[in-house]
Amino acid sequence: MPTPRSTPSWLADAVLYQIYPQSFADSDGDGVGDFAGITAHLDHLAWLGVTAVWLNPCFASPFRDAGYDVSDYLSVAPRYGTEDDLAELVEAARARGIRVLLDLVAGHTSDEHPWFIAARDDPADGRYIWADGRPPRFVPSPGRRPGSYLPNFFDSQPALNFGYARPDPDEPWRQPVDAEGPRANRAALREIMDHWLGLGLSGFRVDMAHSLVKDDPDLTETGKLWTELRTWLDGAHPQAALLAEWGDPAVSVPAGFHSDFFLQFGGPSDGLPLRSLWNNGTGTVASHWQPRQAYFDADGGGSAGPFVTAWQSVAAVIGDRGFITLPTANHDFSRLCCGPRTAEQLPPAFAFQLTWPTLPAIYYGDEIGMRYVPGLPDHEGSELEPGYNRAGSRTPMQWGGSPNAGFSTAPADRLYLPLDPDPDRPTVAAQRAERGSLLHLVRRLISLRRNTPELGSRGSVEVLHTGYPLVYVRGDRYLVVINPRRDAASLPLPRPGLAHAGLIEGTGVAVEGARILADGFSWAVFSL
């Protein structure tokens, strides 16, 4: 029998919101978003119905990878403010019913971290992975220590040593997971978590959580590491949440995470569940992805089947031990509004996300339909390969019609990234003033989800059709119809008991006689 685990009481009903802090709101006019800027806009999140936010890394860093190169886990980056500013943000958020989670970069540090500065001169230091000579992928030592070190991504991000799952006599640098260095790093993770949770934070999204133990093909040793940390967390901070950037909830949740995201990578099909919904071949496109039409494409050439099948498989494994999180986008992946996808296509996408039995995660600005901005230069390591520049998903939040869209009073050439240059770019202010806007729709959908437990993360779902339209029943009481294509779609009623469905919210869908009729770009929620 698995060991019983506690689950934070607030998590099942959470509506998550991801904030890229340098692009959300700038309070001091230096062109970079900060803690005080976020605090000043918490009322927007509370009005929307958000209950938890997670911030991309805000620890001290040289920012060669936008903060995913940490130089001090126990200090905040000065460009975001002070620890007191963060504490004020956490307190102000909590007063509005919003919890704040940090992004924990667990697998590597910056090469400017004191641990690495010490290790590069001390051959006995085991915090990082060092080898004599220079094996493939290793980087020459920058210090007095001979040999080379293993980076995780960029050369400036040395991999922390959590050990190797399998020894290899030809690679003597492979230390076991219980060696002194791996033990020290596991202890450090507890210390870092304990520090920030003790200051009022509500948990962590863990960067690349699957990558800690090296050469771990079935991820058994990595799973044991997170099981150990979860056991500690349940005892020390039972209301704290651990969210994984793993992309395989069937593995990460049993290992100890409260939730894991469907991502553009990860799992047995390398991120296909998420990409089969949103990825339309523009924006961030990895060279190894096989072209395929997304279900939410206007041409209607996709299928919801890959997503539904993956969700059903994962849900059967994790049961009530945790949750799957479904994001609209993230800082590494194209926004919903990308390439040919237009504003009229976004309501069906949100209607699906906010009525499916996953935890919804809204990427900042998606609630107003901010678009992926193509053609930006590489900035703080944003370009992973030609055709995959993450900067387009990281542009400044568009608050209003004032200069710089209300993001900052700095000159335009000093902004962290350029604004979307489209003169018709959406803004929060304009959409707040228009009750028919996407922003108001997202707010209504969040409210409907909050007030209707059957539409939440724990309600049952019966999928009746995965083509166009997508049709499913929640809690045996609510019929949901989603048609994200341009053309109308119709379907014979797929089961008895649907003919007298009463519309609760939606547009362009009708149940008439023995058929469901759905206009192009339509959606609806009915009571049964």
C-alpha positions in Angstrom: 0.0 0.0 0.0 1.3 3.5 -0.8 2.1 5.7 2.1 -0.8 8.1 2.8 0.0 11.7 1.8 -1.4 15.0 2.7 -2.7 17.3 0.0 -3.0 21.0 0.6 -6.7 21.8 1.2 -6.7 24.7 -1.3 -5.2 22.9 -4.3 -8.1 21.0 -5.8 -10.0 24.2 -6.4 -7.0 26.3 -7.5 -6.9 28.5 -10.6 -3.2 29.0 -11.3 -1.7 32.0 -13.0 1.9 32.1 -14.2 3.7 35.4 -13.9 7.0 36.1 -15.7 8.1 38.8 -13.2 10.4 40.8 -15.5 7.5 41.3 -18.0 4.4 41.8 -15.7 4.6 45.3 -14.3 7.5 47.7 -13.6 7.0 49.9 -10.6 10.3 51.9 -10.6 10.7 52.8 -14.3 13.8 50.8 -15.0 12.1 48.8 -17.8 12.0 45.5 -15.9 9.0 44.2 -14.0 9.3 43.7 -10.2 7.6 42.5 -7.0 6.0 45.9 -6.3 4.6 46.0 -9.8 2.9 42.6 -9.2 1.6 43.8 -5.9 0.1 46.8 -7.6 -1.9 44.6 -10.0 -3.1 41.9 -7.6 -6.6 43.4 -7.8 -6.7 42.3 -11.4 -5.9 38.7 -10.5 -8.4 38.7 -7.6 -11.2 40.2 -9.9 -10.4 37.5 -12.5 -10.7 34.7 -9.9 -7.1 33.5 -9.7 -6.3 31.7 -6.4 -2.6 30.9 -6.8 0.3 32.5 -8.8 3.7 31.0 -9.5 6.6 33.3 -10.3 9.4 32.4 -12.7 12.7 32.4 -10.9 13.4 35.5 -8.9 16.5 34.5 -7.0 19.8 36.2 -7.4 21.2 35.5 -10.8 23.5 36.8 -13.6 20.5 36.2 -15.9 22.2 34.4 -18.7 19.1 32.2 -18.8 16.5 34.6 -17.5 17.0 33.6 -13.9 17.3 29.8 -14.4 20.9 30.3 -13.5 20.8 30.9 -9.8 23.7 32.4 -7.9 22.0 32.5 -4.5 18.9 30.5 -3.6 18.3 32.4 -0.4 18.4 36.0 -1.9 16.1 37.7 -4.3 17.5 39.4 -7.5 17.8 43.1 -6.9 16.1 43.9 -10.1 12.9 42.6 -8.6 13.2 44.4 -5.3 14.0 43.2 -1.8 13.0 40.4 0.3 10.7 42.8 2.1 9.1 43.6 -1.2 8.5 39.9 -1.8 7.0 39.6 1.7 4.7 42.5 1.0 3.6 40.8 -2.2 2.9 37.5 -0.4 0.9 39.2 2.3 -1.1 41.4 -0.1 -1.9 38.4 -2.2 -3.0 36.3 0.8 -5.3 39.1 1.8 -7.0 38.7 -1.5 -7.2 34.9 -1.3 -4.2 34.3 -3.6 -1.2 32.1 -2.8 2.2 32.7 -4.2 4.6 29.9 -5.3 8.2 30.3 -6.4 10.1 28.5 -9.2 12.8 26.2 -7.8 15.7 25.5 -10.1 16.7 22.2 -8.5 19.1 20.7 -11.1 21.8 23.3 -11.6 23.1 26.6 -10.5 24.9 29.5 -12.1 28.6 29.2 -12.5 28.7 32.3 -10.3 27.1 30.5 -7.3 29.5 30.3 -4.3 29.2 26.5 -4.4 30.6 26.3 -7.9 33.2 29.0 -7.2 34.4 26.8 -4.4 34.1 23.5 -6.4 36.2 24.8 -9.3 39.2 25.1 -7.0 38.6 22.0 -4.8 39.1 18.5 -6.3 37.4 17.0 -3.2 34.2 19.0 -3.6 31.3 16.8 -4.8 28.4 19.2 -5.3 28.9 19.1 -9.1 29.8 16.5 -11.6 33.5 16.6 -12.5 35.6 14.4 -14.7 39.3 14.1 -15.5 39.9 15.2 -19.1 37.0 16.3 -21.1 34.3 13.7 -22.0 31.6 14.7 -24.4 29.3 17.6 -23.2 31.7 18.5 -20.4 33.1 22.0 -20.1 36.7 22.7 -19.2 37.3 23.7 -15.6 37.5 27.5 -15.2 39.5 27.2 -11.9 42.5 25.5 -10.4 40.7 22.1 -10.3 41.8 20.0 -13.3 39.4 18.3 -15.7 35.9 19.5 -16.7 32.3 19.8 -15.4 28.9 18.7 -16.8 26.5 21.5 -17.6 22.7 20.9 -17.7 22.0 23.4 -20.6 24.2 26.4 -21.2 27.8 26.2 -20.2 27.1 28.7 -17.4 24.7 26.2 -15.7 26.7 23.5 -14.1 24.7 20.5 -13.2 24.3 19.8 -9.5 25.4 16.3 -8.5 22.5 14.1 -7.4 24.3 11.0 -8.4 24.0 8.5 -11.2 21.5 5.6 -11.3 23.9 3.3 -13.0 27.7 2.9 -12.5 30.0 2.6 -15.4 33.7 1.6 -14.8 34.6 3.6 -17.9 33.1 6.8 -16.4 34.5 7.0 -12.9 32.9 10.4 -12.3 29.5 8.7 -11.9 28.9 8.8 -8.2 26.1 6.8 -6.5 23.0 8.7 -5.3 24.1 8.2 -1.7 27.6 9.8 -2.1 28.5 12.8 0.0 27.8 15.4 -2.8 24.3 14.1 -3.7 23.4 13.9 0.0 24.5 17.5 0.5 22.4 18.6 -2.4 19.3 16.8 -1.2 19.7 18.5 2.1 20.2 21.8 0.4 16.8 21.4 -1.4 15.1 21.0 2.0 16.9 24.0 3.4 15.9 26.2 0.5 12.3 25.1 0.6 12.1 25.5 4.3 13.5 29.0 4.1 10.9 30.3 1.7 8.0 28.4 3.0 8.8 29.8 6.4 8.5 33.3 5.0 4.9 32.6 3.8 5.3 31.2 0.3 2.9 28.4 -0.6 5.0 26.0 -2.6 7.2 25.6 -5.6 7.0 24.8 -9.3 10.2 22.7 -9.7 12.2 23.3 -12.9 13.2 20.1 -14.9 12.3 18.0 -11.9 12.9 14.7 -13.8 16.5 15.5 -14.6 18.2 15.4 -11.3 19.7 11.9 -11.1 21.6 11.2 -14.3 21.4 8.1 -16.5 18.2 7.1 -14.7 16.2 5.5 -17.6 13.2 4.5 -15.7 13.5 7.5 -13.3 13.4 5.2 -10.3 16.2 7.0 -8.4 14.8 10.4 -9.3 11.4 9.3 -8.0 12.9 8.1 -4.7 14.5 11.6 -4.3 11.2 13.4 -4.7 9.4 10.8 -2.5 11.9 11.6 0.3 11.4 15.3 -0.1 7.6 14.9 -0.2 7.7 12.9 3.0 9.6 15.7 4.7 7.3 18.4 3.2 4.1 16.6 4.4 5.5 16.7 7.9 7.0 20.2 7.9 4.7 22.1 5.6 1.5 20.2 4.9 -0.2 23.1 3.2 2.6 23.6 0.7 2.3 22.4 -2.9 4.9 20.9 -5.2 4.3 21.3 -8.9 6.6 19.5 -11.3 8.0 20.6 -14.6 8.2 17.0 -15.7 5.6 16.5 -18.3 4.7 13.0 -17.2 2.1 13.1 -14.3 1.8 9.3 -14.4 5.4 9.2 -13.1 5.9 12.5 -11.2 2.7 12.4 -9.1 3.3 8.9 -7.7 6.9 10.0 -7.0 5.7 12.8 -4.7 4.5 15.8 -6.6 1.0 17.2 -6.0 0.6 18.0 -9.7 2.5 18.0 -12.9 1.9 19.9 -16.1 1.0 18.5 -19.5 3.9 20.2 -21.3 5.2 20.6 -24.8 7.7 17.9 -23.9 7.8 14.9 -21.6 6.0 11.6 -21.2 5.8 8.7 -23.5 4.8 10.8 -26.5 7.2 13.8 -25.9 4.5 16.4 -25.1 2.0 15.3 -27.7 -1.1 15.7 -25.4 -0.5 19.5 -25.0 0.8 20.1 -28.5 -2.1 18.2 -30.1 -4.3 20.9 -28.6 -2.5 24.2 -29.1 0.6 23.9 -31.3 -0.2 25.2 -34.8 3.4 25.0 -36.2 4.2 28.7 -35.5 6.0 30.4 -32.7 8.1 28.0 -30.6 8.6 24.9 -32.8 11.2 22.4 -32.0 13.0 20.9 -35.1 12.3 17.3 -34.0 8.5 17.7 -33.7 6.5 15.9 -36.4 4.1 18.4 -38.1 0.5 17.8 -37.2 -2.7 19.9 -37.0 -3.8 21.0 -33.6 -7.3 20.3 -32.5 -7.8 24.1 -31.9 -6.9 25.0 -35.5 -9.4 26.8 -37.5 -9.2 24.3 -40.4 -10.5 21.5 -38.2 -7.9 18.9 -39.2 -7.0 17.8 -35.7 -8.5 15.6 -33.1 -9.0 15.8 -29.4 -8.3 12.1 -29.2 -4.6 12.2 -28.4 -5.2 14.5 -25.5 -8.2 12.6 -24.2 -6.5 9.3 -24.4 -3.4 10.6 -22.6 -5.5 12.2 -19.9 -7.5 9.0 -19.3 -4.3 7.0 -19.1 -2.7 9.3 -16.6 -5.9 9.8 -14.5 -6.2 6.0 -14.1 -2.7 5.9 -12.7 -2.7 8.8 -10.3 -6.3 8.5 -9.1 -6.8 10.9 -6.2 -3.1 11.2 -5.3 -2.7 14.4 -7.3 -3.6 16.4 -10.2 -2.8 17.1 -13.9 -2.3 20.8 -14.7 -3.3 22.1 -18.1 -1.6 25.4 -19.1 -2.7 27.8 -21.8 1.0 28.4 -22.6 4.2 29.0 -20.7 7.4 31.0 -20.9 9.0 28.3 -23.1 6.0 27.7 -25.4 3.9 29.7 -27.8 0.9 31.6 -26.5 -2.6 30.5 -27.5 -2.8 33.5 -29.8 0.0 32.6 -32.2 0.5 32.7 -35.9 -2.8 32.4 -37.8 -4.9 31.8 -34.6 -7.1 34.8 -34.1 -9.0 36.3 -31.2 -12.3 34.6 -32.1 -10.7 31.2 -31.7 -9.7 31.8 -28.1 -13.1 31.5 -26.3 -13.5 27.8 -27.2 -10.0 27.1 -25.9 -10.7 28.7 -22.6 -14.1 27.0 -22.4 -12.4 23.7 -22.7 -9.5 24.4 -20.3 -11.8 25.7 -17.6 -14.3 22.9 -17.8 -11.9 19.9 -18.1 -10.9 17.9 -14.9 -7.4 19.3 -14.6 -6.0 22.3 -12.7 -6.1 25.2 -15.1 -2.9 27.4 -15.4 -3.3 30.7 -17.2 -0.2 32.2 -18.6 -0.1 36.0 -17.9 -1.7 38.0 -20.7 -3.5 35.0 -22.2 -6.7 36.1 -20.5 -6.8 39.1 -22.9 -5.4 37.2 -25.9 -1.9 38.6 -26.0 -0.1 37.2 -28.9 3.2 35.5 -29.5 5.4 38.2 -31.0 7.7 36.8 -33.8 11.0 38.2 -34.9 12.5 39.3 -31.6 16.2 39.0 -30.9 17.6 36.5 -28.5 17.4 37.9 -25.0 18.8 36.2 -21.8 19.1 32.9 -23.6 15.6 32.9 -25.1 16.6 31.3 -28.4 17.1 27.6 -28.0 17.5 26.9 -31.7 16.6 28.6 -35.0 12.8 28.7 -35.0 12.5 28.3 -31.3 12.8 31.8 -29.7 10.9 31.9 -26.4 11.1 35.8 -26.2 7.9 36.0 -28.3 6.0 34.6 -25.3 7.7 36.8 -22.8 6.8 40.4 -23.9 5.5 43.0 -21.5 2.0 42.7 -20.1 -0.5 45.0 -21.8 -2.4 46.9 -19.2 -3.8 49.9 -21.0 -3.5 52.6 -23.6 -0.8 54.7 -21.9 2.8 54.6 -23.2 4.4 51.1 -23.1 0.8 49.8 -22.6 1.1 50.7 -18.9 3.8 48.2 -18.2 6.6 50.8 -17.5 7.4 54.5 -17.6 10.9 53.7 -19.0 11.9 54.7 -22.5 10.7 52.1 -25.0 14.3 51.1 -25.8 14.9 50.2 -22.1 12.1 47.7 -21.7 13.0 44.2 -20.9 11.6 43.1 -24.2 9.8 45.2 -26.9 6.0 45.5 -26.7 3.8 43.9 -29.3 3.9 46.6 -32.0 0.4 45.8 -33.2 -1.7 49.0 -32.8 -4.7 46.9 -32.1 -3.0 44.9 -29.3 -5.5 43.9 -26.6 -5.2 45.5 -23.1 -6.7 44.8 -19.7 -8.3 48.3 -19.5 -10.1 48.0 -22.9 -11.3 44.6 -22.1 -12.5 45.5 -18.6 -14.6 48.1 -20.2 -16.2 45.7 -22.7 -18.4 43.0 -21.2 -18.3 40.9 -24.3 -14.5 40.7 -24.2 -12.3 37.6 -23.7 -11.3 38.9 -20.3 -14.9 39.0 -19.0 -15.5 35.5 -20.5 -12.5 34.0 -18.8 -13.8 35.6 -15.5 -17.3 34.1 -16.0 -15.8 30.7 -16.8 -13.6 30.8 -13.7 -16.7 31.7 -11.6 -18.8 29.0 -13.2 -16.0 26.4 -12.4 -15.7 27.7 -8.8 -19.4 27.5 -8.1 -20.0 24.2 -9.9 -17.9 21.4 -8.3 -18.8 19.0 -11.1 -16.8 21.2 -13.5 -13.7 21.2 -11.3 -10.6 19.0 -11.0 -12.3 16.2 -9.1 -15.6 15.9 -11.0 -16.1 12.9 -13.3 -16.0 13.2 -17.1 -17.7 11.1 -19.8 -16.3 11.8 -23.3 -18.9 11.4 -26.0 -17.1 12.6 -29.1 -13.5 13.7 -29.8 -14.0 15.1 -33.3 -15.7 18.3 -34.1 -17.5 19.2 -31.9 -15.8 17.8 -28.8 -18.6 16.7 -26.5 -18.4 15.6 -22.9 -20.5 15.4 -19.7 -19.2 16.5 -16.3 -20.5 14.9 -13.2 -23.5 13.5 -15.1 -25.1 16.9 -14.8 -23.4 19.2 -17.3 -23.0 18.9 -21.0 -20.0 20.7 -22.6 -19.7 21.2 -26.4 -16.6 22.8 -28.0 -16.2 23.5 -31.7 -12.9 25.3 -32.3 -12.9 25.0 -36.1 -14.1 27.7 -38.5 -16.9 25.5 -40.0 -20.0 24.5 -38.3 -20.3 21.0 -36.9 -23.2 18.8 -36.0 -23.6 15.5 -34.2 -26.5 13.1 -33.4 -27.1 13.1 -29.7 -24.5 10.5 -28.6 -26.5 9.2 -25.6 -30.0 9.4 -24.1 -30.8 12.2 -21.6 -29.3 15.1 -23.6 -32.3 16.4 -25.5 -33.6 18.7 -22.8 -30.3 20.3 -22.0 -30.6 23.9 -20.7 -28.0 26.5 -21.7 -26.0 27.9 -18.8 -23.2 29.7 -20.7 -22.0 29.8 -24.2 -22.5 30.9 -27.8 -23.4 29.3 -31.1 -24.4 25.8 -29.8 -27.9 24.4 -29.8 -29.5 21.0 -28.9 -32.3 20.6 -31.4 -34.4 17.5 -31.8 -31.9 14.6 -31.9 -28.8 16.6 -32.8 -26.2 19.0 -31.4 -25.6 21.9 -33.7 -22.4 24.0 -33.3 -21.5 27.1 -35.3 -17.8 27.7 -36.1 -15.7 28.8 -33.1 -18.6 28.0 -30.7 -18.9 26.5 -27.3 -21.5 26.0 -24.6 -22.2 24.5 -21.2 -25.6 23.0 -20.6 -27.4 21.6 -17.5 -28.9 18.2 -17.8 
